[in-house]
């Protein structure tokens, strides 16, 4: 009977570790009024160096192809 209790204990420990990220996500989602990780900007609305570089590269290629 001791083996069954030990296996049950270790299964509960593994289950708690496996579902901890899900519980954390649910907690954060509820804690911030339905926003998973706070206020986030919609994709594409913010300026960044990478977006500017990509835009310059695309416009350069378009300019070369138009000539």
VENSUL-V20672 format. One record per residue. SS is DSSP state (h for helix, s for strand, l for the rest). PHI is phi in whole degrees, 0 to 359 (none if undefined). D_CENTER is the distance of its C-alpha to the mean C-alpha in Angstrom with 1 decimal. Layout:
# VENSUL-V20672
ss & phi & d_center
SS & PHI & D_CENTER
SS & PHI & D_CENTER
This chain:
# VENSUL-V20672
ss & phi & d_center
l & none & 43.3
h & 294 & 41.7
h & 294 & 39.7
h & 294 & 38.2
h & 294 & 37.1
h & 295 & 35.6
h & 297 & 33.7
h & 299 & 32.5
h & 299 & 31.4
h & 292 & 29.4
h & 294 & 27.8
h & 293 & 26.7
h & 298 & 25.3
h & 296 & 23.2
h & 296 & 22.1
h & 297 & 21.0
h & 292 & 19.0
h & 290 & 17.4
h & 262 & 16.4
h & 299 & 15.4
h & 299 & 11.6
h & 296 & 12.2
h & 297 & 14.6
h & 296 & 12.5
h & 297 & 9.9
h & 297 & 13.2
h & 298 & 14.7
h & 293 & 12.3
h & 294 & 12.4
h & 285 & 16.2
h & 292 & 16.7
l & 252 & 15.6
l & 56 & 17.7
l & 84 & 15.4
l & 253 & 12.7
l & 306 & 9.4
l & 223 & 9.1
l & 88 & 12.4
l & 285 & 13.9
l & 237 & 11.9
l & 278 & 14.1
l & 297 & 14.3
l & 298 & 13.6
l & 94 & 16.8
l & 272 & 18.5
l & 259 & 18.1
l & 274 & 20.3
l & 209 & 19.4
h & 296 & 21.6
h & 293 & 19.9
h & 295 & 20.4
h & 296 & 24.0
h & 296 & 24.8
h & 295 & 23.6
h & 295 & 25.7
h & 297 & 28.7
h & 296 & 28.5
h & 295 & 28.4
h & 293 & 31.2
h & 296 & 33.2
h & 294 & 33.0
h & 297 & 34.1
h & 296 & 36.9
h & 293 & 38.1
h & 287 & 38.1
h & 285 & 40.0
l & 283 & 42.8
